[in-house]
Amino acid sequence: MQEVLLSFYPNLNEAKIDVTVSINDDNINILVKKEAIIRVFNNIFSNAIKYVSYDLIVSEKDNIIKIANHTDKLDNVKVAKIFDRYYTVRDLSYSTCLGFDIAKTIIEKYGYKISARYVDDLFELIIDFNK
């Protein structure tokens, strides 16, 4: 994840997105193909470039990664459909949620969990690597 995030850093910087990272120095040990997990984080950070307005908060604790941003363009109804590949988030440039659907498919294929929530204008994508 750190490598993928670093590869997106110039684009995030160009988009004037303030990135805050809080990651433990310990590695998360998971059983997943490297290409698959790279695809997951590429999809997530690619969406961040397109849709995040001003902040991106990446944190990890106890094998749970949270990727969050503040926005007033979402609500709980939209977030509940965020993993539906055919759902279109109309307020976000008419894009489908295909990237999140692919990320969810990959994460769940390996027995892990991914979810999203929206509380107090904070959108959080949560990837739980505990089994």
Beta strands, then each sheet from edge to edge (+ up, - down):
strand 1: 18-22
strand 2: 55-61
strand 3: 64-70
strand 4: 88-89
strand 5: 95-96
strand 6: 113-119
strand 7: 122-128
sheet 1: 1+ 2+ 3- 7+ 6-
sheet 2: 4+ 5-
end
